[in-house]
């Protein structure tokens, strides 16, 4: 283990993490295997998907109607020489002076120059008359007009959604390369923690970090392997960490990383040698740790224990790292304008303020800060749907100022509402 005596910036800490975390190896999925669709939904493509066929694969009819040569419609009435249903594999020819009754998606006979919809005819089965003007080249889908062999259909990094399955299934490829979901173990430490719903004794609290991190891991597309509570015992923490590192691709711990006498996560990692504990110039979330453990170099993120510090630390550091590991896009920060009262900021530290964000009719992202910003404050978290980053050089945020904003979840079209204090700075970590 190493210690960094001076504060580092949040950008420096994130850069260290992204430089160290591995990209998980891609997994080949054979499309002939049953159940592949459910296995790949939500995963990132590790390689481009290119079409192995032309789409359409043959020239076909876009309508139910009649296939003919357009110039023959001037004769007034044509003999219907046969039917062509969808799926017909015959190679047919449309000779001058005749028509074929054809269904949508069926291959058009060679020589056909137009398809007349059945609605523009008398619907004849043996002979057909047309009721409107017949135009050349209408209602025919040409081979390859949508996609040509070799065209890129989906780019690497695309998160596979249900609509992409149709694209993949039609492409004529026999396999795709997908990035695996990182397997994550969450460990919350502290003798004071009790599961939700359990009766509390004096000095005890319910564990909110474990369930929250479990939900966050799922929200960013990773796979939750285990959520465990560990007592304030360095030996037990070391044993649980050893087990977690053997089975997971990443481990997240909360609590036990400050400078207190019972900071057991630090104590458990003193001999490991690969973990660095930093003081990061940010509020909340100052105490941070990160390292690679075990033979596989499994990333371990040691986050502070206050709930808001844990939430902010996950989005600022862990989420981008898990995205890198799985080939997914990192969380996107946007620009937003402060529309509520301004507030003062902690000196020398970037502030991640909990805010309520809405999208205006003009597309502008507007934000208003929660009244209380302490790392222990949870009461107003239900009103916050975003984080706003205030640069560490700032001393005051003014109404109308532009900030970087990360929208966490939910709609952003509700009105700004609630009671807000003009001064929401809090020096808690």
ChimeraX attribute file (.defattr): number of C-alpha atoms within 10 A of each C-alpha:
attribute: neighborCount
match mode: 1-to-1
recipient: residues
	/A:1	17
	/A:2	15
	/A:3	11
	/A:4	11
	/A:5	9
	/A:6	10
	/A:7	15
	/A:8	16
	/A:9	19
	/A:10	22
	/A:11	14
	/A:12	11
	/A:13	19
	/A:14	17
	/A:15	13
	/A:16	12
	/A:17	22
	/A:18	18
	/A:19	10
	/A:20	16
	/A:21	20
	/A:22	19
	/A:23	17
	/A:24	16
	/A:25	14
	/A:26	17
	/A:27	13
	/A:28	13
	/A:29	16
	/A:30	13
	/A:31	16
	/A:32	10
	/A:33	10
	/A:34	9
	/A:35	9
	/A:36	12
	/A:37	16
	/A:38	9
	/A:39	11
	/A:40	22
	/A:41	15
	/A:42	19
	/A:43	21
	/A:44	26
	/A:45	25
	/A:46	23
	/A:47	16
	/A:48	17
	/A:49	22
	/A:50	21
	/A:51	22
	/A:52	17
	/A:53	17
	/A:54	19
	/A:55	20
	/A:56	17
	/A:57	18
	/A:58	16
	/A:59	19
	/A:60	22
	/A:61	28
	/A:62	21
	/A:63	21
	/A:64	19
	/A:65	22
	/A:66	29
	/A:67	31
	/A:68	29
	/A:69	22
	/A:70	20
	/A:71	14
	/A:72	15
	/A:73	21
	/A:74	12
	/A:75	9
	/A:76	10
	/A:77	16
	/A:78	21
	/A:79	15
	/A:80	19
	/A:81	14
	/A:82	13
	/A:83	16
	/A:84	22
	/A:85	15
	/A:86	14
	/A:87	10
	/A:88	14
	/A:89	10
	/A:90	9
	/A:91	9
	/A:92	15
	/A:93	13
	/A:94	18
	/A:95	15
	/A:96	14
	/A:97	17
	/A:98	20
	/A:99	29
	/A:100	28
	/A:101	24
	/A:102	27
	/A:103	24
	/A:104	18
	/A:105	21
	/A:106	21
	/A:107	27
	/A:108	31
	/A:109	22
	/A:110	14
	/A:111	14
	/A:112	22
	/A:113	19
	/A:114	21
	/A:115	29
	/A:116	30
	/A:117	23
	/A:118	19
	/A:119	13
	/A:120	15
	/A:121	15
	/A:122	12
	/A:123	16
	/A:124	16
	/A:125	13
	/A:126	13
	/A:127	15
	/A:128	22
	/A:129	16
	/A:130	21
	/A:131	12
	/A:132	11
	/A:133	11
	/A:134	19
	/A:135	15
	/A:136	16
	/A:137	14
	/A:138	16
	/A:139	20
	/A:140	22
	/A:141	21
	/A:142	17
	/A:143	15
	/A:144	15
	/A:145	13
	/A:146	12
	/A:147	19
	/A:148	19
	/A:149	15
	/A:150	13
	/A:151	16
	/A:152	15
	/A:153	15
	/A:154	18
	/A:155	14
	/A:156	17
	/A:157	18
	/A:158	20
	/A:159	22
	/A:160	18
	/A:161	14
	/A:162	13
	/A:163	8
	/A:164	15
	/A:165	14
	/A:166	10
	/A:167	15
	/A:168	21
	/A:169	13
	/A:170	16
	/A:171	23
	/A:172	16
	/A:173	16
	/A:174	13
	/A:175	14
	/A:176	19
	/A:177	19
	/A:178	28
	/A:179	24
	/A:180	24
	/A:181	24
	/A:182	22
	/A:183	17
	/A:184	26
	/A:185	26
	/A:186	26
	/A:187	24
	/A:188	26
	/A:189	25
	/A:190	22
	/A:191	14
	/A:192	15
	/A:193	20
	/A:194	17
	/A:195	14
	/A:196	12
	/A:197	8
	/A:198	9
	/A:199	10
	/A:200	14
	/A:201	9
	/A:202	6
	/A:203	8
	/A:204	13
	/A:205	17
	/A:206	15
	/A:207	19
	/A:208	16
	/A:209	24
	/A:210	25
	/A:211	16
	/A:212	15
	/A:213	24
	/A:214	21
	/A:215	12
	/A:216	18
	/A:217	24
	/A:218	14
	/A:219	13
	/A:220	20
	/A:221	20
	/A:222	24
	/A:223	18
	/A:224	20
	/A:225	18
	/A:226	16
	/A:227	17
	/A:228	14
	/A:229	20
	/A:230	21
	/A:231	15
	/A:232	18
	/A:233	17
	/A:234	19
	/A:235	14
	/A:236	15
	/A:237	24
	/A:238	18
	/A:239	11
	/A:240	15
	/A:241	23
	/A:242	13
	/A:243	12
	/A:244	23
	/A:245	22
	/A:246	13
	/A:247	15
	/A:248	20
	/A:249	25
	/A:250	27
	/A:251	24
	/A:252	24
	/A:253	29
	/A:254	25
	/A:255	25
	/A:256	25
	/A:257	22
	/A:258	22
	/A:259	9
	/A:260	9
	/A:261	8
	/A:262	17
	/A:263	18
	/A:264	25
	/A:265	29
	/A:266	24
	/A:267	19
	/A:268	19
	/A:269	20
	/A:270	14
	/A:271	11
	/A:272	16
	/A:273	12
	/A:274	17
	/A:275	22
	/A:276	19
	/A:277	20
	/A:278	22
	/A:279	20
	/A:280	23
	/A:281	25
	/A:282	27
	/A:283	32
	/A:284	30
	/A:285	28
	/A:286	24
	/A:287	25
	/A:288	23
	/A:289	26
	/A:290	24
	/A:291	22
	/A:292	23
	/A:293	21
	/A:294	13
	/A:295	8
	/A:296	12
	/A:297	16
	/A:298	21
	/A:299	27
	/A:300	26
	/A:301	26
	/A:302	28
	/A:303	30
	/A:304	25
	/A:305	25
	/A:306	21
	/A:307	25
	/A:308	24
	/A:309	26
	/A:310	24
	/A:311	21
	/A:312	21
	/A:313	25
	/A:314	20
	/A:315	18
	/A:316	20
	/A:317	21
	/A:318	28
	/A:319	21
	/A:320	20
	/A:321	27
	/A:322	29
	/A:323	21
	/A:324	19
	/A:325	22
	/A:326	25
	/A:327	25
	/A:328	24
	/A:329	16
	/A:330	14
	/A:331	15
	/A:332	11
	/A:333	15
	/A:334	13
	/A:335	14
	/A:336	22
	/A:337	20
	/A:338	21
	/A:339	18
	/A:340	21
	/A:341	18
	/A:342	20
	/A:343	17
	/A:344	15
	/A:345	25
	/A:346	22
	/A:347	17
	/A:348	16
	/A:349	24
	/A:350	23
	/A:351	25
	/A:352	26
	/A:353	27
	/A:354	28
	/A:355	26
	/A:356	26
	/A:357	31
	/A:358	22
	/A:359	16
	/A:360	13
	/A:361	8
	/A:362	6
	/A:363	8
	/A:364	12
	/A:365	21
	/A:366	24
	/A:367	31
	/A:368	26
	/A:369	29
	/A:370	22
	/A:371	20
	/A:372	20
	/A:373	25
	/A:374	21
	/A:375	22
	/A:376	15
	/A:377	12
	/A:378	13
	/A:379	8
	/A:380	14
	/A:381	16
	/A:382	8
	/A:383	16
	/A:384	19
	/A:385	19
	/A:386	24
	/A:387	25
	/A:388	27
	/A:389	18
	/A:390	23
	/A:391	17
	/A:392	18
	/A:393	12
	/A:394	15
	/A:395	16
	/A:396	15
	/A:397	18
	/A:398	15
	/A:399	15
	/A:400	15
	/A:401	11
	/A:402	20
	/A:403	20
	/A:404	16
	/A:405	25
	/A:406	23
	/A:407	21
	/A:408	15
	/A:409	10
	/A:410	8
	/A:411	11
	/A:412	18
	/A:413	13
	/A:414	11
	/A:415	11
	/A:416	15
	/A:417	10
	/A:418	12
	/A:419	8
	/A:420	15
	/A:421	14
	/A:422	14
	/A:423	18
	/A:424	20
	/A:425	21
	/A:426	17
	/A:427	14
	/A:428	15
	/A:429	19
